[in-house]
Amino acid sequence: MNDIKLGISLYSFSTEFIHEKLDLEGILKKAHDMGCQGVEIVQFTVNDPIYAKKAGFPMVRTQQQHRKSP
């Protein structure tokens, strides 16, 4: 079981972000300090890839398909 990796969603820190206790870079550093090896980023800002790189996380972009209302 040593191959299990720990990750977290950025959503888990939404309270700290909304109340300005942590900015995005601070959240990524905290996740790293907690031992997370990955962070799921639901785009908060256009600078997310820059902050992730500075915190030492590789970025993987995914694309979502959005349905348009008729």
C-alpha positions in Angstrom: 0.0 0.0 0.0 3.0 2.3 -0.2 1.9 3.4 -3.7 -1.1 5.3 -2.5 -0.7 9.0 -3.2 -2.3 11.8 -1.2 -4.1 14.6 -3.0 -6.6 17.3 -2.1 -9.1 19.5 -3.9 -8.6 23.2 -3.8 -12.3 23.4 -2.8 -11.2 22.0 0.6 -9.6 25.4 1.3 -12.4 27.6 0.0 -13.2 29.0 3.5 -9.6 30.2 4.0 -9.6 31.6 0.5 -12.9 33.5 0.7 -12.0 35.0 4.1 -8.6 36.0 2.8 -6.7 33.9 5.4 -4.7 32.3 2.5 -4.2 33.2 -1.1 -3.8 30.6 -3.8 0.0 30.4 -3.4 -0.5 30.0 0.4 -3.1 27.2 -0.1 -0.7 25.3 -2.4 2.1 25.6 0.1 -0.1 24.4 2.9 -1.2 21.4 0.8 2.4 20.6 0.1 3.3 20.9 3.8 0.4 18.5 4.6 2.1 15.9 2.4 -0.2 16.2 -0.6 1.3 15.0 -3.8 -1.3 16.6 -6.0 -4.0 19.3 -5.9 -7.1 19.4 -8.0 -7.5 23.0 -9.0 -10.9 24.2 -10.0 -9.8 27.4 -11.7 -10.0 30.3 -9.2 -7.7 32.7 -11.1 -5.9 32.9 -14.4 -2.6 32.7 -12.5 -3.3 29.2 -11.0 -0.7 27.4 -13.2 2.0 30.0 -12.1 1.2 29.4 -8.4 1.2 25.6 -8.8 4.6 25.6 -10.5 6.0 27.9 -7.7 4.7 25.4 -5.1 6.3 22.5 -6.9 3.2 20.8 -8.3 3.0 19.7 -11.9 0.0 21.0 -13.8 -2.4 18.8 -15.8 -5.1 20.5 -17.7 -8.4 18.9 -18.2 -11.2 20.2 -20.4 -14.8 20.2 -19.5 -17.6 20.1 -21.9 -20.3 22.6 -21.1 -23.8 22.1 -22.4 -25.7 25.1 -23.7 -29.3 25.6 -22.7 -31.7 25.4 -25.7 
